[in-house]
Amino acid sequence: MPIYEYECEDCGTRHEKLVMAKGQEIVCPKCASGKQTIQILVFSASTKSGGGAVTSSSDVGGCGCSPRGCGCN
């Protein structure tokens, strides 16, 4: 269950939401508007081998390891 960050198109409030199911209605906690834009987030995660951190979602390989090393083998 991923957590997404949204920005309300009506009032500009940014908020996070745990998405339990596809098609779940997302509303602004401040103004209750249903007009939300999902935000692109950058995250950091460690590899299994501890060989460094992945700095963005575009750096992740197909197995989830860093381009600098693979901890799957």
mmCIF file of the N, C-alpha and C atoms, coordinates in Angstrom:
data_MODEL
# 
_entry.id   MODEL 
# 
loop_
_atom_site.group_PDB 
_atom_site.id 
_atom_site.type_symbol 
_atom_site.label_atom_id 
_atom_site.label_alt_id 
_atom_site.label_comp_id 
_atom_site.label_asym_id 
_atom_site.label_entity_id 
_atom_site.label_seq_id 
_atom_site.pdbx_PDB_ins_code 
_atom_site.Cartn_x 
_atom_site.Cartn_y 
_atom_site.Cartn_z 
_atom_site.occupancy 
_atom_site.B_iso_or_equiv 
_atom_site.pdbx_formal_charge 
_atom_site.auth_seq_id 
_atom_site.auth_comp_id 
_atom_site.auth_asym_id 
_atom_site.auth_atom_id 
_atom_site.pdbx_PDB_model_num 
ATOM 1   N N  . MET A 1 1  ? 0.839   -1.169  0.000   1.00 0.00 ? 1  MET A N  1 
ATOM 2   C CA . MET A 1 1  ? 0.000   0.000   0.000   1.00 0.00 ? 1  MET A CA 1 
ATOM 3   C C  . MET A 1 1  ? 0.892   1.243   0.000   1.00 0.00 ? 1  MET A C  1 
ATOM 4   N N  . PRO A 1 2  ? 0.966   1.905   -1.112  1.00 0.00 ? 2  PRO A N  1 
ATOM 5   C CA . PRO A 1 2  ? 1.846   3.081   -1.191  1.00 0.00 ? 2  PRO A CA 1 
ATOM 6   C C  . PRO A 1 2  ? 1.228   4.336   -0.576  1.00 0.00 ? 2  PRO A C  1 
ATOM 7   N N  . ILE A 1 3  ? 2.114   5.226   -0.144  1.00 0.00 ? 3  ILE A N  1 
ATOM 8   C CA . ILE A 1 3  ? 1.707   6.550   0.320   1.00 0.00 ? 3  ILE A CA 1 
ATOM 9   C C  . ILE A 1 3  ? 2.052   7.522   -0.795  1.00 0.00 ? 3  ILE A C  1 
ATOM 10  N N  . TYR A 1 4  ? 1.078   8.315   -1.212  1.00 0.00 ? 4  TYR A N  1 
ATOM 11  C CA . TYR A 1 4  ? 1.284   9.296   -2.263  1.00 0.00 ? 4  TYR A CA 1 
ATOM 12  C C  . TYR A 1 4  ? 1.124   10.690  -1.684  1.00 0.00 ? 4  TYR A C  1 
ATOM 13  N N  . GLU A 1 5  ? 1.788   11.671  -2.299  1.00 0.00 ? 5  GLU A N  1 
ATOM 14  C CA . GLU A 1 5  ? 1.618   13.068  -1.911  1.00 0.00 ? 5  GLU A CA 1 
ATOM 15  C C  . GLU A 1 5  ? 0.791   13.743  -2.990  1.00 0.00 ? 5  GLU A C  1 
ATOM 16  N N  . TYR A 1 6  ? -0.174  14.522  -2.564  1.00 0.00 ? 6  TYR A N  1 
ATOM 17  C CA . TYR A 1 6  ? -1.082  15.221  -3.470  1.00 0.00 ? 6  TYR A CA 1 
ATOM 18  C C  . TYR A 1 6  ? -1.045  16.716  -3.197  1.00 0.00 ? 6  TYR A C  1 
ATOM 19  N N  . GLU A 1 7  ? -1.430  17.497  -4.206  1.00 0.00 ? 7  GLU A N  1 
ATOM 20  C CA . GLU A 1 7  ? -1.634  18.930  -4.035  1.00 0.00 ? 7  GLU A CA 1 
ATOM 21  C C  . GLU A 1 7  ? -3.045  19.249  -4.506  1.00 0.00 ? 7  GLU A C  1 
ATOM 22  N N  . CYS A 1 8  ? -3.795  19.960  -3.664  1.00 0.00 ? 8  CYS A N  1 
ATOM 23  C CA . CYS A 1 8  ? -5.161  20.343  -3.998  1.00 0.00 ? 8  CYS A CA 1 
ATOM 24  C C  . CYS A 1 8  ? -5.133  21.432  -5.067  1.00 0.00 ? 8  CYS A C  1 
ATOM 25  N N  . GLU A 1 9  ? -5.884  21.247  -6.129  1.00 0.00 ? 9  GLU A N  1 
ATOM 26  C CA . GLU A 1 9  ? -5.944  22.234  -7.208  1.00 0.00 ? 9  GLU A CA 1 
ATOM 27  C C  . GLU A 1 9  ? -6.746  23.471  -6.816  1.00 0.00 ? 9  GLU A C  1 
ATOM 28  N N  . ASP A 1 10 ? -7.605  23.345  -5.799  1.00 0.00 ? 10 ASP A N  1 
ATOM 29  C CA . ASP A 1 10 ? -8.431  24.485  -5.383  1.00 0.00 ? 10 ASP A CA 1 
ATOM 30  C C  . ASP A 1 10 ? -7.742  25.384  -4.348  1.00 0.00 ? 10 ASP A C  1 
ATOM 31  N N  . CYS A 1 11 ? -7.141  24.787  -3.310  1.00 0.00 ? 11 CYS A N  1 
ATOM 32  C CA . CYS A 1 11 ? -6.567  25.629  -2.251  1.00 0.00 ? 11 CYS A CA 1 
ATOM 33  C C  . CYS A 1 11 ? -5.045  25.524  -2.146  1.00 0.00 ? 11 CYS A C  1 
ATOM 34  N N  . GLY A 1 12 ? -4.416  24.592  -2.869  1.00 0.00 ? 12 GLY A N  1 
ATOM 35  C CA . GLY A 1 12 ? -2.965  24.473  -2.872  1.00 0.00 ? 12 GLY A CA 1 
ATOM 36  C C  . GLY A 1 12 ? -2.376  23.687  -1.715  1.00 0.00 ? 12 GLY A C  1 
ATOM 37  N N  . THR A 1 13 ? -3.210  23.113  -0.861  1.00 0.00 ? 13 THR A N  1 
ATOM 38  C CA . THR A 1 13 ? -2.723  22.329  0.271   1.00 0.00 ? 13 THR A CA 1 
ATOM 39  C C  . THR A 1 13 ? -2.055  21.056  -0.226  1.00 0.00 ? 13 THR A C  1 
ATOM 40  N N  . ARG A 1 14 ? -0.867  20.762  0.327   1.00 0.00 ? 14 ARG A N  1 
ATOM 41  C CA . ARG A 1 14 ? -0.171  19.505  0.016   1.00 0.00 ? 14 ARG A CA 1 
ATOM 42  C C  . ARG A 1 14 ? -0.426  18.539  1.167   1.00 0.00 ? 14 ARG A C  1 
ATOM 43  N N  . HIS A 1 15 ? -0.737  17.285  0.816   1.00 0.00 ? 15 HIS A N  1 
ATOM 44  C CA . HIS A 1 15 ? -1.004  16.291  1.841   1.00 0.00 ? 15 HIS A CA 1 
ATOM 45  C C  . HIS A 1 15 ? -0.651  14.902  1.333   1.00 0.00 ? 15 HIS A C  1 
ATOM 46  N N  . GLU A 1 16 ? -0.448  13.970  2.272   1.00 0.00 ? 16 GLU A N  1 
ATOM 47  C CA . GLU A 1 16 ? -0.129  12.593  1.943   1.00 0.00 ? 16 GLU A CA 1 
ATOM 48  C C  . GLU A 1 16 ? -1.348  11.722  2.177   1.00 0.00 ? 16 GLU A C  1 
ATOM 49  N N  . LYS A 1 17 ? -1.420  10.633  1.413   1.00 0.00 ? 17 LYS A N  1 
ATOM 50  C CA . LYS A 1 17 ? -2.553  9.723   1.560   1.00 0.00 ? 17 LYS A CA 1 
ATOM 51  C C  . LYS A 1 17 ? -2.080  8.292   1.345   1.00 0.00 ? 17 LYS A C  1 
ATOM 52  N N  . LEU A 1 18 ? -2.418  7.403   2.261   1.00 0.00 ? 18 LEU A N  1 
ATOM 53  C CA . LEU A 1 18 ? -2.174  5.980   2.112   1.00 0.00 ? 18 LEU A CA 1 
ATOM 54  C C  . LEU A 1 18 ? -3.267  5.438   1.198   1.00 0.00 ? 18 LEU A C  1 
ATOM 55  N N  . VAL A 1 19 ? -2.894  4.910   0.054   1.00 0.00 ? 19 VAL A N  1 
ATOM 56  C CA . VAL A 1 19 ? -3.874  4.455   -0.934  1.00 0.00 ? 19 VAL A CA 1 
ATOM 57  C C  . VAL A 1 19 ? -4.108  2.964   -0.728  1.00 0.00 ? 19 VAL A C  1 
ATOM 58  N N  . MET A 1 20 ? -5.302  2.627   -0.291  1.00 0.00 ? 20 MET A N  1 
ATOM 59  C CA . MET A 1 20 ? -5.656  1.248   0.026   1.00 0.00 ? 20 MET A CA 1 
ATOM 60  C C  . MET A 1 20 ? -6.153  0.475   -1.191  1.00 0.00 ? 20 MET A C  1 
ATOM 61  N N  . ALA A 1 21 ? -6.760  1.165   -2.152  1.00 0.00 ? 21 ALA A N  1 
ATOM 62  C CA . ALA A 1 21 ? -7.325  0.479   -3.316  1.00 0.00 ? 21 ALA A CA 1 
ATOM 63  C C  . ALA A 1 21 ? -7.266  1.390   -4.534  1.00 0.00 ? 21 ALA A C  1 
ATOM 64  N N  . LYS A 1 22 ? -7.114  0.763   -5.695  1.00 0.00 ? 22 LYS A N  1 
ATOM 65  C CA . LYS A 1 22 ? -7.118  1.515   -6.948  1.00 0.00 ? 22 LYS A CA 1 
ATOM 66  C C  . LYS A 1 22 ? -8.485  2.182   -7.113  1.00 0.00 ? 22 LYS A C  1 
ATOM 67  N N  . GLY A 1 23 ? -8.489  3.427   -7.534  1.00 0.00 ? 23 GLY A N  1 
ATOM 68  C CA . GLY A 1 23 ? -9.740  4.151   -7.727  1.00 0.00 ? 23 GLY A CA 1 
ATOM 69  C C  . GLY A 1 23 ? -10.289 4.803   -6.465  1.00 0.00 ? 23 GLY A C  1 
ATOM 70  N N  . GLN A 1 24 ? -9.527  4.735   -5.366  1.00 0.00 ? 24 GLN A N  1 
ATOM 71  C CA . GLN A 1 24 ? -9.951  5.357   -4.108  1.00 0.00 ? 24 GLN A CA 1 
ATOM 72  C C  . GLN A 1 24 ? -10.074 6.863   -4.294  1.00 0.00 ? 24 GLN A C  1 
ATOM 73  N N  . GLU A 1 25 ? -11.161 7.448   -3.816  1.00 0.00 ? 25 GLU A N  1 
ATOM 74  C CA . GLU A 1 25 ? -11.354 8.892   -3.929  1.00 0.00 ? 25 GLU A CA 1 
ATOM 75  C C  . GLU A 1 25 ? -10.414 9.617   -2.970  1.00 0.00 ? 25 GLU A C  1 
ATOM 76  N N  . ILE A 1 26 ? -9.713  10.626  -3.492  1.00 0.00 ? 26 ILE A N  1 
ATOM 77  C CA . ILE A 1 26 ? -8.784  11.426  -2.691  1.00 0.00 ? 26 ILE A CA 1 
ATOM 78  C C  . ILE A 1 26 ? -9.375  12.821  -2.565  1.00 0.00 ? 26 ILE A C  1 
ATOM 79  N N  . VAL A 1 27 ? -9.553  13.284  -1.323  1.00 0.00 ? 27 VAL A N  1 
ATOM 80  C CA . VAL A 1 27 ? -10.096 14.623  -1.092  1.00 0.00 ? 27 VAL A CA 1 
ATOM 81  C C  . VAL A 1 27 ? -9.140  15.421  -0.218  1.00 0.00 ? 27 VAL A C  1 
ATOM 82  N N  . CYS A 1 28 ? -9.158  16.716  -0.387  1.00 0.00 ? 28 CYS A N  1 
ATOM 83  C CA . CYS A 1 28 ? -8.316  17.623  0.374   1.00 0.00 ? 28 CYS A CA 1 
ATOM 84  C C  . CYS A 1 28 ? -8.777  17.652  1.838   1.00 0.00 ? 28 CYS A C  1 
ATOM 85  N N  . PRO A 1 29 ? -7.848  17.508  2.797   1.00 0.00 ? 29 PRO A N  1 
ATOM 86  C CA . PRO A 1 29 ? -8.234  17.560  4.205   1.00 0.00 ? 29 PRO A CA 1 
ATOM 87  C C  . PRO A 1 29 ? -8.623  18.959  4.669   1.00 0.00 ? 29 PRO A C  1 
ATOM 88  N N  . LYS A 1 30 ? -8.241  19.996  3.891   1.00 0.00 ? 30 LYS A N  1 
ATOM 89  C CA . LYS A 1 30 ? -8.545  21.374  4.288   1.00 0.00 ? 30 LYS A CA 1 
ATOM 90  C C  . LYS A 1 30 ? -9.877  21.855  3.718   1.00 0.00 ? 30 LYS A C  1 
ATOM 91  N N  . CYS A 1 31 ? -10.085 21.648  2.397   1.00 0.00 ? 31 CYS A N  1 
ATOM 92  C CA . CYS A 1 31 ? -11.289 22.212  1.774   1.00 0.00 ? 31 CYS A CA 1 
ATOM 93  C C  . CYS A 1 31 ? -12.249 21.152  1.221   1.00 0.00 ? 31 CYS A C  1 
ATOM 94  N N  . ALA A 1 32 ? -11.896 19.879  1.330   1.00 0.00 ? 32 ALA A N  1 
ATOM 95  C CA . ALA A 1 32 ? -12.716 18.746  0.890   1.00 0.00 ? 32 ALA A CA 1 
ATOM 96  C C  . ALA A 1 32 ? -12.917 18.666  -0.626  1.00 0.00 ? 32 ALA A C  1 
ATOM 97  N N  . SER A 1 33 ? -12.087 19.376  -1.390  1.00 0.00 ? 33 SER A N  1 
ATOM 98  C CA . SER A 1 33 ? -12.158 19.300  -2.848  1.00 0.00 ? 33 SER A CA 1 
ATOM 99  C C  . SER A 1 33 ? -11.669 17.940  -3.321  1.00 0.00 ? 33 SER A C  1 
ATOM 100 N N  . GLY A 1 34 ? -12.259 17.450  -4.394  1.00 0.00 ? 34 GLY A N  1 
ATOM 101 C CA . GLY A 1 34 ? -11.835 16.193  -4.996  1.00 0.00 ? 34 GLY A CA 1 
ATOM 102 C C  . GLY A 1 34 ? -10.834 16.385  -6.113  1.00 0.00 ? 34 GLY A C  1 
ATOM 103 N N  . LYS A 1 35 ? -10.431 17.647  -6.377  1.00 0.00 ? 35 LYS A N  1 
ATOM 104 C CA . LYS A 1 35 ? -9.485  17.940  -7.457  1.00 0.00 ? 35 LYS A CA 1 
ATOM 105 C C  . LYS A 1 35 ? -8.067  17.918  -6.902  1.00 0.00 ? 35 LYS A C  1 
ATOM 106 N N  . GLN A 1 36 ? -7.393  16.779  -7.052  1.00 0.00 ? 36 GLN A N  1 
ATOM 107 C CA . GLN A 1 36 ? -6.051  16.603  -6.517  1.00 0.00 ? 36 GLN A CA 1 
ATOM 108 C C  . GLN A 1 36 ? -5.089  16.254  -7.648  1.00 0.00 ? 36 GLN A C  1 
ATOM 109 N N  . THR A 1 37 ? -3.856  16.734  -7.547  1.00 0.00 ? 37 THR A N  1 
ATOM 110 C CA . THR A 1 37 ? -2.796  16.389  -8.486  1.00 0.00 ? 37 THR A CA 1 
ATOM 111 C C  . THR A 1 37 ? -1.737  15.631  -7.709  1.00 0.00 ? 37 THR A C  1 
ATOM 112 N N  . ILE A 1 38 ? -1.399  14.431  -8.193  1.00 0.00 ? 38 ILE A N  1 
ATOM 113 C CA . ILE A 1 38 ? -0.363  13.635  -7.530  1.00 0.00 ? 38 ILE A CA 1 
ATOM 114 C C  . ILE A 1 38 ? 0.995   14.284  -7.800  1.00 0.00 ? 38 ILE A C  1 
ATOM 115 N N  . GLN A 1 39 ? 1.862   14.282  -6.775  1.00 0.00 ? 39 GLN A N  1 
ATOM 116 C CA . GLN A 1 39 ? 3.173   14.900  -6.873  1.00 0.00 ? 39 GLN A CA 1 
ATOM 117 C C  . GLN A 1 39 ? 4.245   13.832  -7.073  1.00 0.00 ? 39 GLN A C  1 
ATOM 118 N N  . ILE A 1 40 ? 5.274   14.159  -7.833  1.00 0.00 ? 40 ILE A N  1 
ATOM 119 C CA . ILE A 1 40 ? 6.391   13.251  -8.032  1.00 0.00 ? 40 ILE A CA 1 
ATOM 120 C C  . ILE A 1 40 ? 7.335   13.421  -6.849  1.00 0.00 ? 40 ILE A C  1 
ATOM 121 N N  . LEU A 1 41 ? 7.666   12.321  -6.204  1.00 0.00 ? 41 LEU A N  1 
ATOM 122 C CA . LEU A 1 41 ? 8.514   12.357  -5.020  1.00 0.00 ? 41 LEU A CA 1 
ATOM 123 C C  . LEU A 1 41 ? 9.844   11.677  -5.293  1.00 0.00 ? 41 LEU A C  1 
ATOM 124 N N  . VAL A 1 42 ? 10.888  12.136  -4.648  1.00 0.00 ? 42 VAL A N  1 
ATOM 125 C CA . VAL A 1 42 ? 12.196  11.495  -4.672  1.00 0.00 ? 42 VAL A CA 1 
ATOM 126 C C  . VAL A 1 42 ? 12.353  10.790  -3.329  1.00 0.00 ? 42 VAL A C  1 
ATOM 127 N N  . PHE A 1 43 ? 12.860  9.574   -3.363  1.00 0.00 ? 43 PHE A N  1 
ATOM 128 C CA . PHE A 1 43 ? 13.004  8.830   -2.126  1.00 0.00 ? 43 PHE A CA 1 
ATOM 129 C C  . PHE A 1 43 ? 14.409  8.259   -2.018  1.00 0.00 ? 43 PHE A C  1 
ATOM 130 N N  . SER A 1 44 ? 14.744  7.765   -0.839  1.00 0.00 ? 44 SER A N  1 
ATOM 131 C CA . SER A 1 44 ? 16.030  7.144   -0.597  1.00 0.00 ? 44 SER A CA 1 
ATOM 132 C C  . SER A 1 44 ? 15.801  5.802   0.067   1.00 0.00 ? 44 SER A C  1 
ATOM 133 N N  . ALA A 1 45 ? 16.550  4.780   -0.379  1.00 0.00 ? 45 ALA A N  1 
ATOM 134 C CA . ALA A 1 45 ? 16.435  3.446   0.205   1.00 0.00 ? 45 ALA A CA 1 
ATOM 135 C C  . ALA A 1 45 ? 17.792  2.772   0.173   1.00 0.00 ? 45 ALA A C  1 
ATOM 136 N N  . SER A 1 46 ? 18.041  1.907   1.137   1.00 0.00 ? 46 SER A N  1 
ATOM 137 C CA . SER A 1 46 ? 19.306  1.175   1.180   1.00 0.00 ? 46 SER A CA 1 
ATOM 138 C C  . SER A 1 46 ? 19.185  -0.117  0.388   1.00 0.00 ? 46 SER A C  1 
ATOM 139 N N  . THR A 1 47 ? 20.321  -0.566  -0.174  1.00 0.00 ? 47 THR A N  1 
ATOM 140 C CA . THR A 1 47 ? 20.347  -1.856  -0.855  1.00 0.00 ? 47 THR A CA 1 
ATOM 141 C C  . THR A 1 47 ? 20.516  -2.952  0.185   1.00 0.00 ? 47 THR A C  1 
ATOM 142 N N  . LYS A 1 48 ? 20.265  -4.194  -0.184  1.00 0.00 ? 48 LYS A N  1 
ATOM 143 C CA . LYS A 1 48 ? 20.409  -5.314  0.743   1.00 0.00 ? 48 LYS A CA 1 
ATOM 144 C C  . LYS A 1 48 ? 21.838  -5.449  1.237   1.00 0.00 ? 48 LYS A C  1 
ATOM 145 N N  . SER A 1 49 ? 22.811  -5.168  0.365   1.00 0.00 ? 49 SER A N  1 
ATOM 146 C CA . SER A 1 49 ? 24.215  -5.329  0.735   1.00 0.00 ? 49 SER A CA 1 
ATOM 147 C C  . SER A 1 49 ? 24.756  -4.132  1.517   1.00 0.00 ? 49 SER A C  1 
ATOM 148 N N  . GLY A 1 50 ? 23.968  -3.066  1.622   1.00 0.00 ? 50 GLY A N  1 
ATOM 149 C CA . GLY A 1 50 ? 24.420  -1.876  2.332   1.00 0.00 ? 50 GLY A CA 1 
ATOM 150 C C  . GLY A 1 50 ? 25.449  -1.090  1.551   1.00 0.00 ? 50 GLY A C  1 
ATOM 151 N N  . GLY A 1 51 ? 25.478  -1.278  0.232   1.00 0.00 ? 51 GLY A N  1 
ATOM 152 C CA . GLY A 1 51 ? 26.498  -0.658  -0.601  1.00 0.00 ? 51 GLY A CA 1 
ATOM 153 C C  . GLY A 1 51 ? 26.195  0.759   -1.014  1.00 0.00 ? 51 GLY A C  1 
ATOM 154 N N  . GLY A 1 52 ? 25.277  1.417   -0.388  1.00 0.00 ? 52 GLY A N  1 
ATOM 155 C CA . GLY A 1 52 ? 24.959  2.792   -0.754  1.00 0.00 ? 52 GLY A CA 1 
ATOM 156 C C  . GLY A 1 52 ? 23.459  2.995   -0.773  1.00 0.00 ? 52 GLY A C  1 
ATOM 157 N N  . ALA A 1 53 ? 23.063  4.203   -1.040  1.00 0.00 ? 53 ALA A N  1 
ATOM 158 C CA . ALA A 1 53 ? 21.640  4.534   -1.051  1.00 0.00 ? 53 ALA A CA 1 
ATOM 159 C C  . ALA A 1 53 ? 21.205  4.866   -2.463  1.00 0.00 ? 53 ALA A C  1 
ATOM 160 N N  . VAL A 1 54 ? 19.991  4.490   -2.785  1.00 0.00 ? 54 VAL A N  1 
ATOM 161 C CA . VAL A 1 54 ? 19.378  4.873   -4.043  1.00 0.00 ? 54 VAL A CA 1 
ATOM 162 C C  . VAL A 1 54 ? 18.820  6.265   -3.816  1.00 0.00 ? 54 VAL A C  1 
ATOM 163 N N  . THR A 1 55 ? 19.159  7.212   -4.689  1.00 0.00 ? 55 THR A N  1 
ATOM 164 C CA . THR A 1 55 ? 18.785  8.593   -4.424  1.00 0.00 ? 55 THR A CA 1 
ATOM 165 C C  . THR A 1 55 ? 17.508  9.028   -5.107  1.00 0.00 ? 55 THR A C  1 
ATOM 166 N N  . SER A 1 56 ? 17.060  8.310   -6.114  1.00 0.00 ? 56 SER A N  1 
ATOM 167 C CA . SER A 1 56 ? 15.789  8.659   -6.735  1.00 0.00 ? 56 SER A CA 1 
ATOM 168 C C  . SER A 1 56 ? 15.191  7.437   -7.377  1.00 0.00 ? 56 SER A C  1 
ATOM 169 N N  . SER A 1 57 ? 13.893  7.486   -7.652  1.00 0.00 ? 57 SER A N  1 
ATOM 170 C CA . SER A 1 57 ? 13.210  6.345   -8.237  1.00 0.00 ? 57 SER A CA 1 
ATOM 171 C C  . SER A 1 57 ? 13.753  6.014   -9.612  1.00 0.00 ? 57 SER A C  1 
ATOM 172 N N  . SER A 1 58 ? 14.350  6.966   -10.334 1.00 0.00 ? 58 SER A N  1 
ATOM 173 C CA . SER A 1 58 ? 14.899  6.697   -11.650 1.00 0.00 ? 58 SER A CA 1 
ATOM 174 C C  . SER A 1 58 ? 16.233  5.958   -11.565 1.00 0.00 ? 58 SER A C  1 
ATOM 175 N N  . ASP A 1 59 ? 16.860  5.897   -10.369 1.00 0.00 ? 59 ASP A N  1 
ATOM 176 C CA . ASP A 1 59 ? 18.129  5.200   -10.191 1.00 0.00 ? 59 ASP A CA 1 
ATOM 177 C C  . ASP A 1 59 ? 17.943  3.713   -9.902  1.00 0.00 ? 59 ASP A C  1 
ATOM 178 N N  . VAL A 1 60 ? 16.720  3.270   -9.681  1.00 0.00 ? 60 VAL A N  1 
ATOM 179 C CA . VAL A 1 60 ? 16.465  1.900   -9.282  1.00 0.00 ? 60 VAL A CA 1 
ATOM 180 C C  . VAL A 1 60 ? 16.459  0.996   -10.505 1.00 0.00 ? 60 VAL A C  1 
ATOM 181 N N  . GLY A 1 61 ? 17.194  -0.129  -10.410 1.00 0.00 ? 61 GLY A N  1 
ATOM 182 C CA . GLY A 1 61 ? 17.200  -1.116  -11.476 1.00 0.00 ? 61 GLY A CA 1 
ATOM 183 C C  . GLY A 1 61 ? 15.979  -2.016  -11.372 1.00 0.00 ? 61 GLY A C  1 
ATOM 184 N N  . GLY A 1 62 ? 15.838  -2.959  -12.291 1.00 0.00 ? 62 GLY A N  1 
ATOM 185 C CA . GLY A 1 62 ? 14.693  -3.857  -12.312 1.00 0.00 ? 62 GLY A CA 1 
ATOM 186 C C  . GLY A 1 62 ? 14.577  -4.706  -11.063 1.00 0.00 ? 62 GLY A C  1 
ATOM 187 N N  . CYS A 1 63 ? 15.714  -4.998  -10.401 1.00 0.00 ? 63 CYS A N  1 
ATOM 188 C CA . CYS A 1 63 ? 15.684  -5.840  -9.207  1.00 0.00 ? 63 CYS A CA 1 
ATOM 189 C C  . CYS A 1 63 ? 15.566  -5.011  -7.933  1.00 0.00 ? 63 CYS A C  1 
ATOM 190 N N  . GLY A 1 64 ? 15.648  -3.694  -8.033  1.00 0.00 ? 64 GLY A N  1 
ATOM 191 C CA . GLY A 1 64 ? 15.550  -2.838  -6.860  1.00 0.00 ? 64 GLY A CA 1 
ATOM 192 C C  . GLY A 1 64 ? 16.882  -2.432  -6.293  1.00 0.00 ? 64 GLY A C  1 
ATOM 193 N N  . CYS A 1 65 ? 17.982  -2.852  -6.918  1.00 0.00 ? 65 CYS A N  1 
ATOM 194 C CA . CYS A 1 65 ? 19.319  -2.513  -6.441  1.00 0.00 ? 65 CYS A CA 1 
ATOM 195 C C  . CYS A 1 65 ? 19.827  -1.244  -7.111  1.00 0.00 ? 65 CYS A C  1 
ATOM 196 N N  . SER A 1 66 ? 20.868  -0.682  -6.525  1.00 0.00 ? 66 SER A N  1 
ATOM 197 C CA . SER A 1 66 ? 21.500  0.525   -7.028  1.00 0.00 ? 66 SER A CA 1 
ATOM 198 C C  . SER A 1 66 ? 22.306  0.236   -8.287  1.00 0.00 ? 66 SER A C  1 
ATOM 199 N N  . PRO A 1 67 ? 22.438  1.207   -9.189  1.00 0.00 ? 67 PRO A N  1 
ATOM 200 C CA . PRO A 1 67 ? 23.302  1.018   -10.361 1.00 0.00 ? 67 PRO A CA 1 
ATOM 201 C C  . PRO A 1 67 ? 24.765  0.823   -9.967  1.00 0.00 ? 67 PRO A C  1 
ATOM 202 N N  . ARG A 1 68 ? 25.133  1.216   -8.734  1.00 0.00 ? 68 ARG A N  1 
ATOM 203 C CA . ARG A 1 68 ? 26.505  1.075   -8.264  1.00 0.00 ? 68 ARG A CA 1 
ATOM 204 C C  . ARG A 1 68 ? 26.800  -0.333  -7.753  1.00 0.00 ? 68 ARG A C  1 
ATOM 205 N N  . GLY A 1 69 ? 25.794  -1.149  -7.602  1.00 0.00 ? 69 GLY A N  1 
ATOM 206 C CA . GLY A 1 69 ? 26.009  -2.518  -7.124  1.00 0.00 ? 69 GLY A CA 1 
ATOM 207 C C  . GLY A 1 69 ? 24.703  -3.243  -6.917  1.00 0.00 ? 69 GLY A C  1 
ATOM 208 N N  . CYS A 1 70 ? 24.780  -4.557  -7.004  1.00 0.00 ? 70 CYS A N  1 
ATOM 209 C CA . CYS A 1 70 ? 23.583  -5.375  -6.848  1.00 0.00 ? 70 CYS A CA 1 
ATOM 210 C C  . CYS A 1 70 ? 23.758  -6.280  -5.638  1.00 0.00 ? 70 CYS A C  1 
ATOM 211 N N  . GLY A 1 71 ? 22.824  -6.221  -4.724  1.00 0.00 ? 71 GLY A N  1 
ATOM 212 C CA . GLY A 1 71 ? 22.879  -7.064  -3.544  1.00 0.00 ? 71 GLY A CA 1 
ATOM 213 C C  . GLY A 1 71 ? 22.062  -8.331  -3.696  1.00 0.00 ? 71 GLY A C  1 
ATOM 214 N N  . CYS A 1 72 ? 21.545  -8.598  -4.884  1.00 0.00 ? 72 CYS A N  1 
ATOM 215 C CA . CYS A 1 72 ? 20.697  -9.778  -5.102  1.00 0.00 ? 72 CYS A CA 1 
ATOM 216 C C  . CYS A 1 72 ? 21.521  -11.053 -5.250  1.00 0.00 ? 72 CYS A C  1 
ATOM 217 N N  . ASN A 1 73 ? 22.760  -10.926 -5.695  1.00 0.00 ? 73 ASN A N  1 
ATOM 218 C CA . ASN A 1 73 ? 23.576  -12.121 -5.976  1.00 0.00 ? 73 ASN A CA 1 
ATOM 219 C C  . ASN A 1 73 ? 24.341  -12.576 -4.770  1.00 0.00 ? 73 ASN A C  1 
# 
